Amino acid sequence: MQSRKRKLLVWTVTAAMLTLLCTVTVFASEGEAAEYVPSMYATFWALVPPIVAIALALITKEVYSSLFVGILVGALFYSGFHFEGTIVHLMQDGFIGVLSDSYNVGILIFLVILGAVVCLMNKAGGSAAFGRWAGSKVKSRTGTQLATILLGVMIFIDDYFNCLTVGSVMRPVTDKQNVSRAKLAYLIDATAAPVCIIAPISSWAAAVSGFVEGEDGLSIFVRAIPFNFYALLTIVMMVGMVLMKVEFGPMRTHEKNALKGDIYTTEGRPYANAENEVPSTKGKVIDLVLPIISLVVCCVIGMIYTGGFFSGENFITAFSNSDASVGLAIGSAFGLVITIVFYVVRRVLPFRECMSCIPEGFKAMVPAIMILSFAWTLKAMTDSLGAAVFVSTAMESCAGSLMKLLPAIIFLVGCGLAFATGTSWGTFGILIPIVVSIFQNSNPQLMIISISACMAGAVCGDHCSPISDTTIMASAGAQCDHVNHVSTQLPYAIVAAVVSFVTYIIAGFVQTAWIALPAGIVLMLITLYVIKMINKAIDA
């Protein structure tokens, strides 16, 4: 009852503020400039809309309305609280703009097709057969979680593909071993972006390479891998927690409840209907393995095709120049066709039933598609308010006197920017050119460390943010309530971020990964051991 009153109070205050803001009308002058620049452009106010959305999501546990309020605040700030301007910016530049963007449409097509493939695998009995097979081979919760991490590390091509593939493959196995959906979502999320950002052959490597102007982008990416402390330490943390059996924060409650048979803990079960589907009894392990392999192969071919591989470019160059959105859409479409043909030929599913899985897969992805659309629109609002300009100006102003500490500062700035905007790639695009211009001619080694700090901070903020597309995908892959996933993952990400920050301070002074990285790993293991001792003391 008290929580309902608190939620009612929050929404009443929010509604009152928005109503007050909407009543304020600022009329444009007759001599309006050709290009409109809002009065709050490139100020701290540009970061307020995502902060509002994130705060409301964590307080109310309701993500759709929270994101919409953040979008509305951004539109109000942009229009100067002019009613007509707010509505036009909200719809035309916001929702319509992001949903007509070709890159975003490609990602949505990829999502829908993957949803259809997952539905096909479930109905054909492939997922259930794999679950039975893996259950006979992996007979412990520790082994199941390590298998999930290993599969996540192996699928390093793209974070979207990683999230949905690992989720569909490992969900029946983790359910059988009573691993909570929140923990599965964390393992998926922590092996998505953190693995892609240290894999030279991935869509992320291609994106980062494109932001390093005037340099060999791929070579710099490879040299920065040992300094990408957040990604590396997150993997160390995952494996360490599984082997040491350490849990903390809200995740500890989820894992305790999972041991008693409740893998959800909360009422948020957005994919409950998927559990009631009756799979085919003809399904075998090959009915899951072959579709997954065909998807991986087709997606890789699709990506290198968009990069010009079949026009004479070598594999590495083609991957660096690839368009992930188009490549994944083309590849997943071919993977879907191969899966349908395979099932029909094997007589596991009739063609009519295969076709019925396509709208079913679409429906299963509706929550992820809605949250993604809201998150993209919120990013469009912050872009229109000049958040990137504000952050880049602040970065350049502090570059001179803090050279040794700059990697650690860049890491924090990257965390904050990615958390507020929900985008890693946008954070790369803002920070990496600044770092290159500062260090290019003065200290090339510190430039490598600082570029890795940009990437690590961006992944960390993206990992924490409820409006991040990768976080949304991880929730969809694990079939876990999104806000539930965010609230349980946040303490883990913060611990990894604190250890990474200290490691970047060390790296700024020693400027070698051979000292900084081992120091970070030792510090992470000590932190996990201390947490385990604290848990023992609490339980006693």
C-alpha positions in Angstrom: 0.0 0.0 0.0 2.8 2.3 0.9 4.7 1.6 -2.4 1.4 2.4 -4.3 1.1 5.7 -2.5 4.8 6.5 -3.3 4.2 5.7 -7.0 1.0 7.8 -7.0 2.9 10.7 -5.5 5.7 10.5 -8.0 3.4 10.5 -11.0 1.2 13.2 -9.5 4.2 15.5 -9.1 5.5 14.6 -12.6 2.1 15.3 -14.2 1.8 18.6 -12.3 5.3 19.7 -13.5 4.6 18.8 -17.1 1.2 20.5 -17.1 2.8 23.6 -15.7 5.6 23.5 -18.3 3.0 23.0 -21.2 1.1 26.1 -20.1 4.2 28.3 -20.7 4.2 29.4 -24.3 7.1 31.2 -25.9 6.3 32.8 -29.2 9.0 32.8 -31.8 10.1 36.2 -33.1 9.5 37.3 -36.6 13.1 37.4 -37.5 13.7 33.8 -36.6 17.0 32.5 -37.8 17.2 29.9 -40.6 18.5 27.2 -38.3 16.8 27.0 -34.9 19.1 26.5 -31.9 17.3 25.9 -28.5 18.3 28.2 -25.6 19.4 25.1 -23.6 21.7 23.8 -26.4 25.0 22.4 -25.3 24.3 23.0 -21.6 23.9 20.5 -18.7 20.1 20.6 -19.3 20.8 18.5 -22.4 21.5 15.5 -20.1 18.4 16.1 -17.9 15.8 14.2 -20.1 17.6 10.8 -19.9 18.3 11.4 -16.2 14.6 11.9 -15.6 13.7 8.8 -17.6 16.3 6.6 -15.8 15.3 7.9 -12.4 11.6 7.3 -13.0 12.2 3.8 -14.4 14.2 2.8 -11.3 11.6 4.4 -8.9 8.4 3.2 -10.6 9.7 -0.1 -12.1 7.7 0.9 -15.2 9.8 1.5 -18.3 7.5 2.7 -21.1 5.9 5.7 -19.4 9.3 6.6 -17.8 10.9 6.8 -21.2 8.0 8.7 -22.6 8.3 11.3 -19.8 12.0 11.7 -20.5 11.3 12.2 -24.2 8.6 14.7 -23.5 10.9 16.7 -21.2 13.5 16.7 -24.0 10.9 18.0 -26.5 9.8 20.7 -24.1 13.4 21.9 -23.5 14.0 21.9 -27.3 10.9 24.0 -28.1 11.4 26.4 -25.3 8.1 25.1 -23.7 6.1 26.0 -26.9 3.2 23.6 -27.1 3.1 23.3 -30.9 6.9 23.0 -31.2 6.9 20.3 -28.5 4.4 18.1 -30.3 6.1 18.6 -33.7 9.6 17.8 -32.4 8.3 14.9 -30.4 6.6 13.2 -33.3 8.4 14.4 -36.5 12.0 14.6 -35.2 11.5 12.0 -32.5 9.4 8.9 -33.1 8.9 9.3 -36.9 12.5 10.3 -37.4 14.1 7.3 -35.6 11.6 4.8 -37.0 12.3 6.0 -40.6 16.1 5.8 -40.1 17.4 3.0 -42.3 19.9 1.7 -39.7 17.3 1.5 -37.0 14.8 -0.3 -39.4 17.5 -2.8 -40.3 18.0 -3.6 -36.6 14.2 -4.0 -36.1 14.0 -6.4 -39.0 16.9 -8.4 -37.5 15.1 -8.5 -34.2 11.8 -9.7 -35.8 13.6 -12.4 -37.8 15.5 -13.6 -34.8 12.3 -13.8 -32.8 10.8 -15.9 -35.6 13.8 -18.2 -35.6 13.7 -18.6 -31.8 10.0 -19.4 -32.0 10.7 -22.0 -34.8 13.4 -23.7 -32.7 11.1 -23.8 -29.7 8.1 -25.2 -31.6 10.3 -27.7 -33.4 11.6 -29.0 -30.1 15.2 -28.0 -30.8 15.6 -25.9 -27.7 13.9 -28.6 -25.5 16.2 -31.3 -27.0 19.3 -29.2 -26.4 18.1 -28.5 -22.8 17.8 -32.3 -22.2 21.2 -33.0 -23.8 23.0 -30.2 -22.0 21.2 -31.2 -18.7 22.7 -34.7 -19.0 26.2 -33.2 -19.6 26.1 -30.2 -17.3 24.8 -31.2 -14.0 25.6 -28.2 -11.7 24.6 -24.6 -11.5 28.3 -23.6 -11.7 28.8 -25.7 -14.9 25.7 -24.2 -16.5 26.8 -20.6 -15.8 30.3 -21.3 -17.0 28.8 -22.8 -20.2 26.7 -19.7 -20.7 29.8 -17.4 -20.3 31.7 -19.6 -22.7 29.0 -19.5 -25.4 28.7 -15.7 -24.9 32.5 -15.3 -25.5 32.4 -17.5 -28.6 29.6 -15.4 -30.2 31.6 -12.2 -30.6 30.4 -11.0 -34.0 27.8 -8.6 -32.7 26.2 -7.8 -29.3 22.6 -8.0 -30.6 23.2 -11.4 -32.1 25.0 -12.5 -29.0 22.2 -11.5 -26.6 19.4 -13.2 -28.5 21.3 -16.4 -29.5 22.8 -17.1 -26.1 19.5 -16.5 -24.4 17.6 -18.9 -26.7 20.2 -21.6 -26.4 20.9 -21.5 -22.7 17.5 -20.6 -21.3 16.2 -24.2 -21.0 19.5 -25.3 -19.5 19.6 -22.5 -16.8 16.0 -23.0 -16.0 16.6 -26.7 -15.4 19.4 -25.8 -12.9 17.3 -23.2 -11.2 19.5 -20.2 -12.3 17.3 -17.0 -12.0 16.3 -15.2 -15.2 18.0 -12.1 -13.7 21.3 -13.9 -13.4 21.0 -15.3 -17.0 20.3 -11.8 -18.2 23.4 -10.5 -16.5 25.6 -13.3 -17.9 24.2 -12.5 -21.4 24.7 -8.8 -21.1 28.2 -9.1 -19.6 29.3 -11.3 -22.5 27.8 -9.1 -25.2 29.3 -5.6 -25.5 32.3 -6.4 -23.2 33.3 -9.3 -25.5 32.5 -7.5 -28.8 34.7 -4.5 -27.7 37.8 -6.7 -27.4 37.1 -8.8 -30.5 39.0 -7.5 -33.6 36.5 -9.2 -35.9 33.2 -7.7 -34.7 30.8 -4.9 -35.7 32.1 -2.9 -32.7 35.7 -3.1 -33.9 34.5 -1.8 -37.3 32.7 1.1 -35.6 35.6 2.1 -33.4 38.0 2.0 -36.3 35.9 4.4 -38.2 36.1 7.0 -35.5 40.0 7.1 -35.4 40.6 9.6 -38.2 44.1 10.0 -39.7 45.3 6.7 -38.1 45.2 3.0 -38.8 41.9 2.4 -36.8 42.1 -1.4 -36.6 45.7 -1.4 -35.5 44.9 1.0 -32.8 41.9 -1.0 -31.7 44.1 -4.2 -31.4 46.8 -2.3 -29.4 44.0 -0.9 -27.1 42.6 -4.4 -26.1 45.0 -5.0 -23.1 44.0 -1.6 -21.7 40.2 -2.2 -22.1 40.0 -2.9 -18.3 36.2 -2.8 -17.9 35.6 -5.4 -20.5 38.5 -7.7 -19.3 37.7 -7.3 -15.6 34.0 -7.9 -16.2 34.9 -11.3 -17.7 37.2 -12.0 -14.7 34.4 -10.9 -12.3 31.8 -13.2 -13.9 34.0 -16.3 -13.8 35.3 -15.4 -10.3 31.7 -15.0 -9.0 30.6 -18.3 -10.5 33.5 -20.3 -9.1 33.5 -18.5 -5.7 29.7 -18.6 -5.5 29.5 -14.9 -4.7 26.3 -12.9 -5.2 25.3 -9.5 -3.7 22.7 -6.8 -4.0 19.2 -7.6 -5.4 20.7 -10.5 -7.4 21.4 -12.4 -4.2 17.7 -12.4 -3.4 16.9 -13.6 -7.0 19.4 -16.5 -6.8 18.1 -17.6 -3.4 14.6 -17.7 -4.6 15.7 -19.5 -7.8 17.1 -22.3 -5.6 13.6 -22.7 -4.1 12.1 -22.9 -7.6 11.1 -19.3 -8.4 13.4 -18.2 -11.2 11.6 -14.8 -11.6 11.2 -13.4 -8.0 9.0 -10.6 -9.2 5.7 -10.5 -11.0 7.3 -9.2 -14.2 7.0 -12.1 -16.6 6.6 -10.5 -20.0 7.2 -13.8 -21.9 5.1 -16.1 -19.8 3.1 -17.4 -22.8 6.3 -18.7 -24.4 6.6 -21.2 -21.6 3.2 -22.7 -22.3 4.1 -23.7 -25.9 4.1 -27.5 -26.5 7.2 -28.3 -28.5 7.4 -31.1 -31.2 8.4 -34.5 -29.9 10.4 -35.0 -33.1 12.9 -32.3 -32.2 16.6 -33.2 -31.8 19.7 -31.2 -30.8 20.5 -30.7 -34.5 17.2 -28.7 -34.8 18.8 -26.0 -32.6 22.5 -26.3 -33.6 22.0 -26.1 -37.4 19.8 -22.9 -37.3 22.3 -21.2 -34.9 25.3 -22.2 -37.1 23.4 -21.0 -40.2 22.6 -17.7 -38.6 26.2 -17.1 -37.5 27.6 -18.0 -41.0 24.9 -16.0 -42.9 25.3 -13.0 -40.7 29.1 -13.0 -41.1 28.7 -13.3 -44.9 26.0 -10.6 -44.8 28.3 -8.2 -43.0 31.4 -8.8 -45.2 29.2 -8.4 -48.2 28.2 -4.9 -47.2 31.9 -4.2 -46.6 32.8 -5.1 -50.2 34.4 -8.5 -49.7 32.8 -9.9 -52.9 34.1 -6.8 -54.8 37.7 -7.5 -54.0 38.3 -6.3 -50.4 40.1 -8.6 -48.0 38.2 -10.1 -45.1 39.5 -7.7 -42.4 38.9 -4.6 -44.5 35.5 -5.8 -45.5 34.5 -6.3 -41.8 35.9 -2.9 -40.9 33.8 -1.3 -43.6 30.6 -3.3 -43.0 27.2 -2.0 -42.3 26.1 -4.0 -39.3 22.4 -3.2 -39.7 22.1 -4.2 -43.4 24.5 -7.2 -42.9 22.6 -8.6 -40.0 19.2 -8.1 -41.7 20.3 -9.9 -44.9 22.1 -12.7 -42.9 19.3 -13.4 -40.6 16.8 -13.5 -43.5 18.8 -16.2 -45.2 19.2 -18.0 -41.8 15.4 -17.9 -41.4 14.9 -19.4 -44.9 17.5 -22.2 -44.3 15.8 -23.0 -40.9 12.3 -23.3 -42.5 13.6 -25.5 -45.4 15.5 -27.7 -42.9 12.5 -28.2 -40.7 10.1 -28.9 -43.6 12.6 -31.4 -45.2 13.0 -33.2 -41.8 9.3 -33.2 -41.3 9.7 -31.7 -37.9 7.2 -28.9 -38.6 4.8 -28.5 -41.6 5.2 -25.4 -43.8 2.0 -23.9 -42.5 3.2 -24.2 -38.9 6.5 -22.7 -39.8 4.8 -19.7 -41.3 2.6 -19.2 -38.1 5.9 -18.9 -36.1 6.8 -15.6 -37.9 4.0 -13.5 -36.4 4.5 -15.4 -33.1 8.2 -14.4 -33.1 7.2 -10.8 -33.9 4.9 -10.7 -30.9 7.6 -12.1 -28.6 9.9 -9.2 -29.6 7.3 -6.5 -29.2 8.5 -5.5 -25.7 12.1 -5.2 -26.9 11.0 -3.3 -30.0 8.9 -0.8 -28.0 11.7 -0.1 -25.5 14.2 0.2 -28.3 12.0 2.7 -30.2 11.5 4.8 -27.0 15.3 4.7 -26.3 16.2 5.8 -29.8 13.7 8.7 -29.6 15.1 9.7 -26.2 18.6 9.7 -27.8 17.3 11.9 -30.6 16.0 14.4 -28.0 19.4 14.6 -26.3 21.2 15.0 -29.7 18.9 17.9 -30.6 19.8 19.6 -27.3 23.6 19.3 -28.0 24.6 16.8 -25.3 27.6 15.8 -27.4 28.8 19.4 -27.7 28.5 20.0 -24.0 30.5 16.9 -23.1 33.2 17.4 -25.7 33.7 21.0 -24.6 34.0 19.9 -20.9 36.5 17.3 -21.9 38.8 19.6 -23.9 38.8 22.2 -21.0 40.3 19.7 -18.5 42.9 18.1 -20.8 45.9 20.2 -20.1 46.8 19.9 -16.5 45.6 16.3 -15.8 47.5 14.2 -18.4 48.4 11.3 -16.1 44.8 11.1 -14.7 43.1 11.7 -18.0 42.5 8.0 -18.9 40.6 7.6 -15.6 38.7 10.9 -16.1 37.8 9.9 -19.7 36.6 6.5 -18.4 34.2 8.3 -16.0 33.0 10.8 -18.7 32.4 7.8 -21.0 30.4 6.0 -18.3 28.3 9.1 -17.6 27.6 9.9 -21.2 26.7 6.3 -22.3 24.6 5.9 -19.2 22.6 9.1 -19.9 22.2 8.5 -23.7 22.1 4.7 -23.7 24.5 4.4 -26.6 28.1 3.1 -26.7 28.8 4.0 -30.4 27.6 7.5 -29.9 30.0 7.9 -27.0 32.9 6.6 -29.1 32.0 9.1 -31.8 32.2 12.0 -29.3 35.2 11.1 -27.2 37.7 9.2 -29.5 38.3 12.1 -31.9 38.9 14.4 -28.9 41.5 12.0 -27.5 43.2 11.6 -30.8 43.5 15.4 -31.3 45.0 15.8 -27.7 47.6 13.0 -27.7 48.3 12.3 -31.4 51.5 14.3 -31.6 52.5 14.4 -27.9 52.1 10.9 -26.3 51.0 8.1 -28.6 51.0 5.5 -25.8 48.7 7.6 -23.6 46.5 8.1 -26.7 46.1 4.3 -26.9 45.3 4.0 -23.1 42.8 6.9 -23.4 41.1 5.4 -26.5 40.7 2.2 -24.5 39.3 4.3 -21.6 36.7 5.8 -24.1 35.7 2.3 -25.2 35.6 0.9 -21.6 33.6 3.8 -20.2 31.1 3.6 -23.1 30.6 -0.1 -22.5 30.3 0.4 -18.8 27.7 3.2 -19.1 25.9 1.2 -21.7 25.9 -1.8 -19.4 24.3 0.1 -16.6 21.8 2.1 -18.5 18.1 1.0 -18.7 17.7 2.8 -22.0 20.7 1.0 -23.7 19.7 -1.2 -26.7 22.2 -3.9 -25.6 20.6 -4.0 -22.1 17.2 -4.2 -23.7 18.3 -7.1 -25.9 19.8 -9.0 -22.9 16.4 -8.7 -21.2 14.7 -10.1 -24.3 17.2 -12.9 -24.7 16.8 -14.0 -21.1 13.0 -13.4 -21.3 13.5 -11.4 -18.1 11.6 -8.2 -17.0 13.7 -5.3 -18.2 13.7 -3.1 -15.1 14.3 -6.3 -13.1 17.4 -7.0 -15.1 18.7 -3.4 -14.8 18.2 -3.2 -11.0 20.0 -6.6 -10.4 22.9 -5.9 -12.8 23.6 -2.3 -11.6 25.6 -3.3 -8.4 27.7 -5.7 -10.4 28.5 -3.2 -13.1 29.4 -0.5 -10.5 31.9 -2.9 -8.7 33.6 -3.6 -12.1 33.6 0.2 -12.9 35.2 1.1 -9.5 38.0 -1.4 -10.0 38.5 -0.3 -13.6 38.7 3.3 -12.5 41.5 2.5 -10.1 43.2 0.4 -12.7 43.1 3.4 -15.2 44.7 5.6 -12.6 47.6 3.1 -12.3 47.8 2.8 -16.1 48.0 6.6 -16.5 51.3 6.6 -14.5 52.9 3.3 -15.5 51.6 3.4 -19.1 52.0 -0.4 -19.6 49.4 -3.1 -19.5 51.8 -5.6 -18.1 51.6 -3.9 -14.7 48.1 -2.3 -14.8 46.1 -5.3 -15.9 47.5 -7.8 -13.4 47.0 -5.2 -10.7 43.3 -4.8 -11.8 42.7 -8.6 -11.8 44.2 -9.0 -8.3 42.1 -6.1 -7.0 39.0 -7.6 -8.6 39.6 -11.0 -7.0 40.3 -9.4 -3.6 37.0 -7.4 -3.9 35.0 -10.6 -4.6 36.7 -12.4 -1.7 35.8 -9.5 0.7 32.2 -9.5 -0.5 32.1 -13.3 0.1 33.3 -12.8 3.6 30.7 -10.1 4.2 28.0 -12.4 3.0 29.1 -15.1 5.3 29.1 -12.7 8.3 25.5 -11.6 7.3 24.3 -15.2 7.0 25.9 -16.1 10.3 
